[in-house]
Amino acid sequence: MDDFLKMDIFFGVTSVAVVVVSVLLVMVLIRLLRILKTVDEVSEIVQEEAKEIRDDIREVRANVKAEAVKAGQLLSLLTGFVKPKSRRKKSSS
């Protein structure tokens, strides 16, 4: 076989292989971009939900503080009616 014919076959096969690998690489990159887009959308949803959860926790904390104040006032009202017993100190003789 002629050396030039061997080189032509080699370059032809190599060209086809490069085209096939390039097409496969492009397909993988397109799939990767779709996955990254989905991840971005999910992260945005998670951020929005985190903000809503943070707002809900603030509301719960405010309600707990308000109820604690009410409970403290009720407790002071109830203990205001009861006189504390006077304690006698024991004399050491």
ChimeraX attribute file (.defattr): number of C-alpha atoms within 10 A of each C-alpha:
attribute: neighborCount
match mode: 1-to-1
recipient: residues
	/A:1	5
	/A:2	6
	/A:3	8
	/A:4	9
	/A:5	10
	/A:6	11
	/A:7	11
	/A:8	11
	/A:9	12
	/A:10	11
	/A:11	12
	/A:12	12
	/A:13	12
	/A:14	12
	/A:15	12
	/A:16	11
	/A:17	12
	/A:18	12
	/A:19	12
	/A:20	12
	/A:21	12
	/A:22	12
	/A:23	12
	/A:24	12
	/A:25	12
	/A:26	12
	/A:27	12
	/A:28	12
	/A:29	12
	/A:30	12
	/A:31	12
	/A:32	12
	/A:33	12
	/A:34	12
	/A:35	12
	/A:36	12
	/A:37	12
	/A:38	12
	/A:39	12
	/A:40	12
	/A:41	12
	/A:42	12
	/A:43	12
	/A:44	12
	/A:45	11
	/A:46	12
	/A:47	12
	/A:48	12
	/A:49	12
	/A:50	12
	/A:51	11
	/A:52	12
	/A:53	12
	/A:54	12
	/A:55	12
	/A:56	12
	/A:57	12
	/A:58	12
	/A:59	12
	/A:60	12
	/A:61	12
	/A:62	12
	/A:63	12
	/A:64	12
	/A:65	12
	/A:66	12
	/A:67	12
	/A:68	12
	/A:69	12
	/A:70	12
	/A:71	12
	/A:72	12
	/A:73	12
	/A:74	12
	/A:75	11
	/A:76	11
	/A:77	11
	/A:78	10
	/A:79	11
	/A:80	10
	/A:81	8
	/A:82	8
	/A:83	7
	/A:84	8
	/A:85	6
	/A:86	6
	/A:87	6
	/A:88	6
	/A:89	6
	/A:90	6
	/A:91	5
	/A:92	4
	/A:93	3
